[in-house]
Amino acid sequence: MIQNSYLQEIADYTNQRIAKVTLNGNYDINQFRIKQVTTEIVELEYLIPAADLSSVTQLELRSASNEVISSSEVFIPVVADTVVKQYVEVKGA
């Protein structure tokens, strides 16, 4: 069994690596309202401006060197400025 303290270290590392969110492959968000780690969960909160996007179909977490850390296909209609909360959970198998 993986120790909780080690999972916490991995969550902290993951949080440090996330520098931005890329939407639809070409729209970057690097300002987070919340970016923190709580009990092996990385919590992100950010704003998607309706003036810039009408929907989101791909969501990527990227490092400062633009390396993809995580990628998800989604469908988020953006009819007004939209606040997204995203969680990355670190857990042992």
JOLIN-V945788 format. One record per helix or strand. SS is the DSSP state (H for helix, E for strand). FROM is the first residue (numbers start at 1). TO is the last residue. If there is no record, write none. Layout:
<<SS	FROM	TO> <SS	FROM	TO>>
This chain:
<<H	4	17> <E	20	23> <E	27	29> <E	34	38> <E	41	48> <E	55	62> <E	68	77> <E	82	89>>
